[in-house]
């Protein structure tokens, strides 16, 4: 049993199941010239396996009381940084490394999932793959299609930048302490993106989903509704639709066309 006082404010539930840990590591294929960023290594169970790739490995841990476990894992290619990942300047940080590809792996609590994904996505670095342990319901939302109630702002954002695959579920009993919900592993692989202005795209989809029960006509007040409606009609939609009805590629088209 771990000699650690678990902190609820950090959503600490450490993955203990060896089979699941191995499956996670087998879901990526970095080489020695790549950079792996692990967010929330906890007691280092996954970190130990990631070290086997012999890539540069950087772990961001907010709880420095875990140093008695994590400091044992440091070496020339593995660095532990006790800092809130949300405060890290990613663009500047990665300049310290030479790498072919970047992989990000994270076991993150629900409340911080969207901010972390936004931080990575809107940085100037290009990540080859993100491997995320999230609540099962969040994984279902991130991998859902338009027309489903789970389809929302974060779904559109991620599908514009990544190919998303839900790999497998993780039973709550695989963790210690045991959380109240089951989890899932999702993999986000970067893809070619033809968004002309990221900030405009992000603002558009946030506004579109502002009130989920309202139509686009109500949520996009202040935009050129005539232009938007003409574009929507090209794809068989209209301003009478709700945001959850509209596919990702249509949102990209709207973002690129509107002023």
N, C-alpha and C positions, 0 to 999 in steps of 0.2 A: 504494500500500500504506500502511496506517495506521502511523504512528510511535507505537506503543503496546505496552507490555509486558503481554500478556494474563495475567489472574490466574485460575487454575483454581478458587480458592476462591469466586469469584463466578460461576462458570459462564459466562464471557464468550465468546459466539459472536455476532458482530454480523451482522445481516441486511443483505446487500448487493444482492440482486436487486431491481432497480427495478420490475419488473412485480408482484412480490409486495408490495412496499411500497405501490404504488398500489392494489392489491386490498384491502389492509388498510384504507387510508384510505377507500375507497369503501364499506366495510362499515358505516360509521356516518354519521350525517347531523346533526352538531351545528350550531347557529347561533351568532351572535356573543354571545348572552346566556347561553351554556352554559359549563360548566367541564369541561375535559379534564385528567385526571390520567394521566401516563405514568410507569410504574414501570420503571426500567432502560433509559433512553434510549441508553446506550452512546455511540457516536460521533455520534449525532444524525440518522441517516439518516431515521428515521421522523418525528422531531421536526420536521424541515424541512417535511415534507408536512402534518403536523398544524397547523402555523402558518398554513397557507393558509385554514383555516376562520375565522380571526380571532377565535376564542373565547379566553377565558382559559385558558392552558395552563401547568400546573405539572408539572415533571419531577423525580422523585426518583432520584438516582443515588448509589450507595454508594461508588463509586470516584472520588475527587476528582482523580485524575491525568488524568481525561478532560476537565478544565476547558478545555484548549486547543482542544477542539472545541465543547464545549457553551456556553461563555461567549459565543461569537460569535453564538449564537442568541437570547440574552436581549434583551428589549425591554419596552415598557410592558405587554404582555399575555402575555409568556412569561417564566416564572421557573424557574431551575434551583436545586434544593436538594440539596446534597451530604450526604445522610443516609440511614441504613438505614430503608426504609419501615416496617419492623416496629416501629420506635421512635417513629413519628409518631402523635400523638393526632389522629386524623382528625376527630372531632367538633369539637374546638377549632379545628383548622386551617381547615376549610371556612367557619367563621364570618367569615373574612377576605374572603370573596367573596360577591357577589350573583350568583345564577345561577338559570336555569330548570331545567336538567337537569345531571346529572353523568355523564360517561363515563370509564371507567377502561380503559386500554390497557397491557398488560404483556407483555414477553418475559422469562419467568422460568424459572430452572432447576428441575428436577424436585423437588429436596429442599425447596424453599420454596413450592411451588405451593399445597398445602393450607393452611399457616399464613396466607398472604396472602389467600386466598379467605375463610377463616374471619374474618380481621380485618375485611375489608370487609363481609361478610354480617352479622356481629354488631355492627357499629357502628350508630349512630343515624342515619346518613345513608342516603338512598335513592338508589342508583345506577340510572340508566336502563338502561345497558348496560355489560357488561364484555366486552372483546375480549382474549382470551388466546392467546399463542403458547406451546404446551406440546409435550412429546414426543407423538408420534403415539399411542403406547399409552395415555398419560394422557387424551388427547382421546377415545379409544374408551371408556375407563372412565367418563369424566364424562358421556358421551352414551348410555350403555348402558341397557337396560331390565331390570326384574326378571326373574329366571330365568337370567340370563347370569352367567358366572363373573367378568366384569369389574365387575359391579354391586356397589358397596360403600358404606361410610359416606359418603364424599365425594359419591357419586352421589346418594344420598338427600337429603343436606343441600342440594345445589345445586338439585335438581329441585323441592324444596319452595319455593324462593324465586325460581327463574328458569325461563324457557323456554330450553332449551339446543339450539343448533344447531352441528354441526360444519360449518364453511364450506368449507374446502379443506385439502389436505395441502401441506406445504412440504418440498421435497427438501433433504437435508443440504448439498448443494453450493451452496445459496443463501446460506450463511453463511461468514464468515471469523472465526477458523479453522474448518475443516470439522468439525462434531461427529460423534460415532459413531452418531447416530440421526437419523431423519427427524422432522419436527415437523408440527404441524397448528394451524390457527386455529379456535378455538371462540368462539361469541358467546353470551353469557348476557344475556337481556332480563328485567328485573324483572317479576314478576307479583304479583297479589293473593295474599296469604298469610293463611291463617286459623289459624295456630298461636297458641295462647293463651299459651304460656310457652316462649320460645326456649331457655332453659337446660335445661328439663326435656326438650324435644324432642331437643336435642343429646346429652344424657346417655343418653337411651333408645336412640338409634341407635348411639351408640358402644358401649354395652353389648351391643346385639343383634349387632353385628359383631365382638365382642371375640375370639371364636374361630370362624373361618369354617367349620370342619368340624363344629362342634357345632350342635345344634338350639337353637331359641329357649328351650326349657324349661331347657336347661343355661346359656345365656348370660344369661337374665333372672332368675336366682335373686335373691331379695330383693324382687321385685315381686309384686303381687297376680296370681298366675298364673291363678287361676280367672277373674278379670275379663278378663285379656288373652286367654285362650283363648275366652271367650264372644264377644269382639269379633272375633277372628280368624275364628271359625266363621261369622259374618255374611257374610264375604267369601270363604268357601270355603277357609280356611286353618286351621292349628292350631299348637299349640306343638311339634309334631313337625317342622314346617318349619324350614328354615334361614333366616337373615336375608336372604339373597340372593333368596329366593322372594317376599318381601313387597313390594307396590307402595308408592310414596311416600304416596299418600292414606291407606293403612291405617296407616302409621306416624304420620301426623298425627292420625288418629282415636284411636289408642292414647295418644298423648301428651296429647291434650286430655281423655281420660276417666280415665286413671289418676291416683292421688294421689302 
